[in-house]
Each structure stands twice: as structure tokens, then as C-alpha cells.
Amino acid sequence: MQYGISILGVLVVLFLAWLASSNRKEVKFKPIITMLVIQIILSVVLLNTKYGIIIINGISTIFSILLEYASDGVSFVYGGMANKGETPFFLNVLLPIIFISVLIGILQHLKILPFLMRGIGLLLSKVNGMGKLESYNAVASLIVGQSEVFITLKKQLALLSKQRMYTLCASAMSTVSIALVGAYITMLEPKYVVTALILNLFGGFIIASIINPYEVKPSEDLLEIQEGEKQSFFEMLGEYILDGFKVAVIVGAMLIGFIALMSAINHVFELIFNISFQQLIGYLFAPLAFIMGIPLSEAVSAGGIMATKLVTNEFVAMMDLSGGNHHFSARTLGILSVFLVSFANFSSIGIITGAVKSLNEKQGSIVARFGLKLLYGATLVSILSGIIVSIVL
């Protein structure tokens, strides 16, 4: 029964993507099937084998050590602000983003990250049936972030077709920045965060190749990465420290606004309809939770968390999942955790549109027109990742 629902879920997701396809006759199913098989194999390896456990534990240990280093800096500046035994979210989850941002800056400065992004992107292009540019962009989005990635492609933006722009933006919305992974693993089990990162990478190509199929001519498949202005090592450090702090403050501000707004809306709905807004939208998302392999008894509560992520952001939903009064099974927690690790929400439409528009006005306007279709595809990617995990849990 469990596998039957999961297989049905995969077919439903592929069908929903096909319904939104811009050219259904051009969809290539061979790379789609290949990437689905790769997703299942990687999920099995990461979640159900001793080698996967070693990999996950290694990554988790690295981030735990980095968070300890980050806490030294946070404690020096903000020590004493919290009562003993308390763990303020801003201090312990968001501010460590600054240190992770610094490490990314150092690896960028030493040309290590650009080398990895090009290399992994080249390997992906052999599997996904797309161009080198699309493959590079997916890896770069994972490492440098959904808005910063377009800066590295600034020279080529004006030359790209609407179809290729959709794929680039879909990759940026379907994944998450590695700078935020440290924050995520303080709220979710590390094994699900790492698994989601990898599954979303392939899932983004699967859904985009159905919704937005096209051919890339060899003459068009050029990868020209924009190099930033040459900086000294300490100039670079200062820039990435400030960038990391901006991200922490922006995420904190969004959490304050969204959580307060959600609380107010829930209260109004409870007064008028005797049901919270989250419970109401939970019923709407329950069918999606069910095809992800979540039992009917948990589908409404799970649907509420899924909807919360869509209308607010992943942090709000993660806090609800980890700190809310829910009684989910371990399997449901795993499926939901994987679903939440992406930037698929309404605010990302504005972030990506603004990032592209700041670099190329015309392309920014094009991105704004397919914003909702972009969110639709990225949400399907998250659902597909959840379904793949449900097969192996």
C-alpha cells in the first residue's frame, strides 16, 4: 500500500507538471526516468545504508563545529543578552549565518567554489539533457544563493531565451543556499536536510524539463561566468561578513512579520469560524500530503505546515514543525522535513524577479510574468522530493 501511494504520487506530480507544459510534444522522458532512478538510489544510500550514515554524520559534524565557532563570535558581542538556559532564535540560529557566509567568501576568493560549480555542473549536464549553463546554475544556486547566482551570469542574461530563463529561475527557487544549512539543521534532522538538497537538485531538472522543454544548440551552450571586481582578501571578508549579517537580519525581520501576521489571522478565523487559518488551508493541502505518503490521520496537520511554507517561508514552517504541538510519526517528520527544504514560496518570486531586474530590466520583466508558474513548478519539486523519501523510509 505504501509503495502504491508513492508511485501514484510520482505519477500525479509528473501529470501536474505535464498539464502546465509549454510544449508537451517536446518532453523527453528518458532523462526524466534516469533522474528519478538516481533520486531513489541516492535516497536509499543516504538514509538506509551505513555509508549514507557516515556521510550524513560527517556533514552534520562539520556544521556543528562551524556553529560552535560561530557561537564564540556571537557570545562575544551579544553574550549576557539572554537569560541563562535560554536559546534565542536570532542569536543561535540566524547570526551563525554570518560565519558560514565568510567561509563561502573565502572559498570563492580562492577559486575553489567556481571550480567545483563548473565541474559538478558539467557532470550534471551529461545526465539531465540540458545545457551546461543550466547545470552550472543549479549547483551555483545551491552554493551562493538564489539571488546572488544571477550576478555570476550577468554577461549572459541578455542573450538567454525565455525558456532558459525559466529553468535558471526554477533551479534558484527549488533549492536553498548552503549558507542557511547550518540554521536548518538546528531545527530539522541533518540527514533530511542533506537528502533534500541533493533530491531538489535533480527534481528541479525533472519538473523544468516537463513544464519547460526546449533544445539548446551547441552554439548557444556557452558558459561565461562573471568575475567580480578584484578585491583584497580583507575587502572580501568585510563584504561577506556584511552580506551574512544582512541575510540574518532580513530573515529575522521576515519571521517577525510573518509569524505575527499568521498569529493574527489564526485568531480572527478562530473567532469567526471556530477554526484557525492554518487548519483551514491544511484541509486544502491534505490531498498533497497524502500522495506524499503521509497517513490520512496526519494529512491535515501536515497540509497546514506545507501551506504555511508556501504562503510565508521555510523558516516559519520549520519552526512550526519542530516546536508546534504536533504528534507526527517519524516517517511523516522525515517527509515533511524534506518538503520544507527549498525556497518555494511567494516571497521568492519577488526576490528572484528583483535580482534579475537589477541586472537586466527586460529579463526581469519576463521573469515577473511567469512568477506564479515558477512557484508552481518549484512546489512540485518539493512534493516530488517528499514522495521519493517516502519510498525509502
N, C-alpha and C positions, 0 to 999 in steps of 0.2 A: 504493500500500500504506500509506504513511504517513498519508494523509488518511483512508483507510478505517478504520484503527485509531483515529484521533482521533474520527471520527464515531461509531464503535462505543462508544468511551469515554464520550462525552457521553450517548448513549442509556442506557448501563449506569448511569451516575450518576443520571440522571433516574428510571430504573426503581427503583433502590435507594431513592431519596427517596420515590417513589410507594408502595413497599411499606410504608414507615413512616408513611404519611399518616394523619392522624386523620379525614379526610373526603375520600375520593378523588373523590367526585362533584362537589365544590365547587372543584376545582383549575381555575384559569383559565390556559389555555395561551397566550393572546395576549400578555400582559405577559412571560411566561417567554421566548417566542420573541424578542420585542423586545429583552429584556435580553441574551440570548445573542448576538444580532447586534451589539448595542452593545459587548459584551465583545470580540468578534472584531475589530471596526473599531478600537477603542481599542488593542488589542494590535498590530495592523498599524501604526497611526500611531506608537506609542511605540517599537516595536522595528525597524520596517522602512522608516521614512521619515526624511528629513533634518530634518523639523520635530520628529519624536519625539526624534531625537538631540540637537537643540538644547534641547528641554525637559528631557530627562534630564541633559544636561551642566550645564544651568543649576541644576537642583535639587541635583545632585551637588556643584557648585562652592559653592553656598550652605552645604551641610552640611560641606564640607571646611573652609571658612572658620570656621564656628561651632566645629568641632572644634579648629581651631588656637587660637581664642580660649580655648576650654575648657582646652586643654593648658597655657596660661600660668598659669591658676589652679592646676591640678593640680601643675605643676612647682614652683610657689612653695611649696606645702605639703608635697609628697612628693618633691621633687627630691633626687636622691642615693640614694634607696632602691633603685633598680635599677642593675645593672651597665651599663656603657657598651655601647650597641648592643642592649640587651635591650628588649623592649616588653611589660611585664607587662599581662595582660588587664584586671585590675581598674583599673589606673591609666589606661590608654589607651583602653579600650572602655567601661567601666562608669561611671567618675567623670564623664566629659563629659555624662552624662545630667543631672547637676545643672544645668549651664548651659542645656541645652535646656529643662528644666523651668522655669527662671527666665524664659526668653523666652515660654513658653506663659502663665505667670502674668501677665507684662506685657501681652500681647495680650488676655488675659481681663479684666484690670483696665481696659484702655482700651475695652472693649466691642467690640473688633474681631472676636474669635473668635465670640462669641454671634451677631453679625450674620451672619457667614459660615455658621455652622452652621444658622441658621434659613433663610437664602437658598438654600443648596445643598440642604438637606432639602426645601424647598418644591418645587424643580425635580425632585428625585428622585421625589417623591410623584406627579408627573404621569406618570411612566414605569412605576413598579413596581406600580401598582394597589393600594397600601397607604395607610395614613393618614399625616398629617403628622408625628405623634408618632414612628412607626416610622422614617420617613425622617430626621427630626432626630436620633434616637438613633444611627442608623448613622454619620452624619457626626461626631456628638459623641464616639462611642466611638473613632473614628479619631484625634481630636484630643486629648481629655483622658484617655482610657484606659478599660479595661473595667470597673473598679470605680467610678472617680470619676464616670462618666457618670450613674449612678443617683442621685447626690446632686442633680444638676440637675433630676431628675424626681421629687423626693421628695414633692411635693404631690399628684402624680397616681398614685403607686404603688398606694395602697389602692383606687383606682377601676378599676383595669385587670383585664380578664378573664385567665384562664389562657392563652388563645391569644395575646393581645397580649404577655403577659409572656414567653412562649416566643420570640417574634420579637425582642423587645428584647434578651434574653439571647443569642440566636443571633448577632445583629449584634455584640455585645460580644466574643463568643468567636471570631468569624470574621475579625476584623480585628486590627490591632495599634495601639498608641499611637504617635503621631508622635514622642513623646519618646524612643522607642527606635530610631527610624530611623537616627540617627547611629551607633548601635552596630552595627546590622545592616550598614550599608554598609562597615564596616571588615572584614567577613567575606564579604560577597557582592557581586556586581556591582550598582552602584546602579540600573541600568536594570531589573533583575529585581525589586528591592525596590519601586521606584515602580510598576511594572506590577502587581505583586501587590496593592498597596494599593488600586488602582482596581478590579481584577478582583474582589477579595474583597468590595468594597462592593456590587457588583451580584450576585455569586454568593450572598451571604448572603440577598438577597431572593428569588432564584430557588429555592434549596433550601427556605427557610422557607415560601414560598407553596405548595410541593408538600406538605411534611411537615405544615404547619400552616395550611391555608386557612381564611379567615373573612372576613366582611364587617364593615366599620367604618361605622357610621351617622354621618351628618354631625354629629348632636348629640353624638357621642362623640369626634369627631376634633378635640379641643381641645388646644392646646399651651401649657402653663403651666410656664415654666421657673423653677426655684427659684433665687433670687438669694442668694448667700452674704452673711454679715454684712458690713456696710460696714467696710472697712479702709483705713488709710492706705497710701500706696504702699510704704513701707518695711516695714510689717507684712506686706503681701502678699509682698514679696521674701523676707522671712525664712521665711514659711510654705512657699513653693515651693522655696526652697533646701533646707530640711529634708526636704520631700517627695521631691525629687530624690535626696537622699543616701540616704533610706530605700529607695527603689527600687533604687539601685545596690547597697546592702548586701544587700538581700533577694535580688536576682538572683545576686549573688556567693555568698551562702550556699547557695542552691539549686544552683548549679553545683558547688560543692564536694561537697555531699551526693550529688547525682545522679551526677556523674562517678565519684566514689569507689565508690558502690554499683554502678554499671554495670561498673566495672573488676573489682570483687569477684565479681559474678555471672558475668561472662565467664570469669574464671579458674576458678571452680567448674565451670562447664559444660565448659570445655576439659579439666579433669582427669577428669571423669566420662564425658562423651560425646564427647570429642575434637572438639568444635565449640563456638564461642563462642555466647553467648545472642543476640547481635546477628545473627550469621549464621543462627541458627535462626529468629528472627522475620522475618529477611529473606526466607526462603522463603515464609512466610505472606503477606507483603505484596508479593511479586514479581508476582502477577497484577494487583494495583492499579497497580504501577509500569508494567507492560506496557500496560494500557489508557490510561495517561497518555502513551504514545508512546515509552517508554524501551525500547531493544532488549533482547531476551531475555538477551543476553550480559552486560548490565549490570543486569538487573532485580533479581537477588538482593541485590547490594550496595546498590542504590538503595532496595530494600524495607527493608533494615536501617536506613538513615538515616531513612526515613519512620516506621518503628516507634519508633525512638529518640525522635523528636519527640513522638509520641503518648504514650509512657509517661514521658517526662521533661519536656523543654520545648524550644522552638525554638532557644535558645542552645546547648544541648548538641549538637543535631543540626547546627547551622550550624558549630560548631567541628569536628565530625567531618567534615563535607563539605569545609571549607576546609583543614583540617590533617591529615586522615586519609590513609592510603596507598591512595587510590582512583585509578583510571585511567578516569575518565568522559570521554565526548566532550563537546564544547562544548554541544551540544544537550541532552544529559542534564543537564549542570550547570545550564542555564537552567531546565529543567522542575523540577528538584529545588529550586532556589533559590526559585522562585515558590511551590512547595508549602510550603516551610518558613516563609514569612512570614505567620504567623497564631498566635493563642493557642489553637488546637485541641489541647489536651492534658488529661490527667486533673486536673492541679493547678488548671486554670482553673475546673473545676466547683466546687471549694471556694472559690476566690477570688470568683466571681460570687455563689454562694449566700451567702457571708459578707457581701458588700457589700449585697445586697438585704435580708438578715435584720437587719442593723444598722439599717436604715431602716424596715422593716416586717416584723414577725415572721411574720405569716400568709403574705405573699407569698414570704418566704424559704423557708418550708417547702414551698410549691408548687414553687418553682424546684428545690429539692433532689430532689423526686420525679421530675422529668423531666431530671435531670442527665445521665444516660447518653444519652438521646435528643438532648439538646443537643450533646453531644460527637460523636455520630454525624452529625448534620447539619453541624456545623462542619468535620468531617473531609471530608465530601462536597464542601463549598465549596472546600477546599484542593485536592482532587483535580480538581474541575472547572476551577479556575484553571490548574492544571498542564496539563490537556488543551487548554484554549484556547490557551495559549502554544505547545504542541507543534504546533498547526496552522500557526502563522506563522513558526516557527523553521526 
